[in-house]
Amino acid sequence: MTLIPRDWLPSCSMKRVICHWTAGGYKATSIDRAHYHILIEDDGNLVRGTHHIADNVSTADGVYAAHTAKCNTGSIGVAVCCMGGAQAAPFQPGSYPMTQKQWETMAKVVAELCQFYRIPVTPQTVLGHGEVETYLGIPQHGKWDPMVLPWAPEMSKTQVGNHLRALVQRAMMGEEPAEQPSPATLFIGGKTFPLVMLNESAYVAIRSLADALGWSIHSATAGQVNLSADGKRLTLASTLVGGKGHVACRDLAGALELPIEWDAQTRRITIG
Ligand SMILES: [Zn+2]
C-alpha cells in the first residue's frame, strides 16, 4: 500500500531524505508546511508541504523548503508534527510526544521516497536532522530531532538512527515491522544466554550459566543458590521459573562486582 499520493512525487533527482520533528503541536501549521515537503500528523495523516520536492533540486533561486541548515540542496525534508516544548536533557517530551504511529509512518514514507528517487538507505542518505552533523559534517547548532523516542528514551542517538534505517529497509522489502520484540539475552563471559523477564527484571537460569562458564554450584535451595564463580563465593536469591532456578541479572552483576548494561535495541544485557 502506498501512502504518498503519486502527484506529490515530481520526477527529479534527489540525493537524500532528512527526517525531523517540527517541535510544534500534532497538526501541521502553515509555517510547518513551508519548511518540509511531507508532514506526518499524530494519527499518521500526511500533509503536503508548500514547496514541491523538485524545489529542492537547486536552492540557488531561494525557492525551496528550508529544513536543514546548509543542507537543503537535493534533500527531501520529512517531519513528524510533535515535540513542542520538549527538552533534551534531562529528557522531557513536552505536551506533544511523538507517537509510535508517527514514527512508523515516517519510516514507510521514507521507504517510498527512497524507492521512487532511488536513494540508498545509508547514514549519509537517510538520516535524522540530529545526525547531519555526525554523518555529513555540516554543523546543525544542537539539533536533536528526531533522535529520541519518547517510548524508549534510553536508546542512544546512534541506536535510534539505525532503528529508523532498519524500519525503512524493512518497509522497502514490504515487510511489516515485527509485533513481538525479539527475546532478551544476557552476554557474560563471552557467551549468550536466554533471559526470562519477571516484573520488569531480567532473570537467567543459573545452572546452565554455571555449566557454560565453569562455575560450581555448592548448594541450591528453593530461595537461594550458593556458588563459586571466578574465585568468588556468591550467595544469590533464586526464583523457580519452569522448574529451574533463576537469578536476577542485577543481583548477579552486584555479587560479581561487575558493570551491567542494557542495550534496548538488541535487547541484550551485558555483564562485565
Ligand atoms: Zn529538524
Boltz pocket constraint, residues with backbone or C-beta under 6 A from the ligand:
constraints:
  - pocket:
      binder: B
      contacts: [[A, 19], [A, 20], [A, 21], [A, 67], [A, 129], [A, 143], [A, 145]]
      max_distance: 6.0
